Amino acid sequence: MPITPYLRSNVFEPETTKAMGVAFEKACRKLGLSLTRDAMTESLAKVIIELAEGGVSDPERLYRGALAHFGKAD
C-alpha cells in the first residue's frame, strides 16, 4: 500500500511523494508492519508526512527519521 491514501489534503511535489512512499514501505518492512490500514501503519505514515512537511524530502532521511521516532535504528 502506498502512502498516498494517508496524504488526505496534503499536496507535495511528485518527487517528495515518491520519496515518502519509498520510506514508508521500507519502514513498514523494518517494523514488521503489514501494508494495511491499521493504527500503527497509519501512525508511521503520519510521522513520515510530518517529516516531509518539515522539509525532509530524501527517502533515506525520511526512513531513518521515522525509525528514530519509534525508537528503532537501522
URFEN-V255019 format. One record per residue. N is the residue number from 0. RES is the residue in one letter. SS is DSSP state (alpha for helix, beta for strand, coil for the rest). Layout:
n | res | ss
N | RES | SS
N | RES | SS
This chain:
n | res | ss
0 | M | coil
1 | P | coil
2 | I | coil
3 | T | alpha
4 | P | alpha
5 | Y | alpha
6 | L | alpha
7 | R | coil
8 | S | coil
9 | N | coil
10 | V | coil
11 | F | coil
12 | E | coil
13 | P | alpha
14 | E | alpha
15 | T | alpha
16 | T | alpha
17 | K | alpha
18 | A | alpha
19 | M | alpha
20 | G | alpha
21 | V | alpha
22 | A | alpha
23 | F | alpha
24 | E | alpha
25 | K | alpha
26 | A | alpha
27 | C | alpha
28 | R | alpha
29 | K | alpha
30 | L | alpha
31 | G | coil
32 | L | coil
33 | S | coil
34 | L | coil
35 | T | coil
36 | R | coil
37 | D | coil
38 | A | alpha
39 | M | alpha
40 | T | alpha
41 | E | alpha
42 | S | alpha
43 | L | alpha
44 | A | alpha
45 | K | alpha
46 | V | alpha
47 | I | alpha
48 | I | alpha
49 | E | alpha
50 | L | alpha
51 | A | alpha
52 | E | alpha
53 | G | coil
54 | G | coil
55 | V | coil
56 | S | coil
57 | D | coil
58 | P | alpha
59 | E | alpha
60 | R | alpha
61 | L | alpha
62 | Y | alpha
63 | R | alpha
64 | G | alpha
65 | A | alpha
66 | L | alpha
67 | A | alpha
68 | H | alpha
69 | F | coil
70 | G | coil
71 | K | coil
72 | A | coil
73 | D | coil
